[in-house]
Amino acid sequence: MTRRIWLAIPAALLAACTQKKQPEFEYGEPKKRYPIRGVVLRLRPDARIAVIQHEKIEGWMEAMTMDFPVPDAAEFAKLKEKSTIRATVCVNDLFYWITAITVE
């Protein structure tokens, strides 16, 4: 009996370690919002990150390629590589992320 328990412990630990953990997004409330338009170059589903080559974001930054977190799983599911999107960039003192995604 004791031997079975000792064999079950590593198996249980291995199963717990291999489960995919959903990324956590606790960014707080946005202080500003900006419209964005760009092309999705790559997707990182494990972290729910979209690499987007975006046009100039008026009032915030010039055109460039950036990683954008997408906190909402349903919003992230809309994204496909090489698609052109419009969205809203939410920004506060520490974080930025995108919401309200529409695929063109």
Sequence and secondary structure as in RCSB ss.txt:
>XXXX:A:sequence
MTRRIWLAIPAALLAACTQKKQPEFEYGEPKKRYPIRGVVLRLRPDARIAVIQHEKIEGWMEAMTMDFPVPDAAE
FAKLKEKSTIRATVCVNDLFYWITAITVE
>XXXX:A:secstr
 HHHHHHHHHHHHHHHHHS           SEEEEEEEEEEEEETTTTEEEEEE  BTTTB SEEEEEE   HHH
HHT  TT EEEEEEEE SS EEEEEEEE 
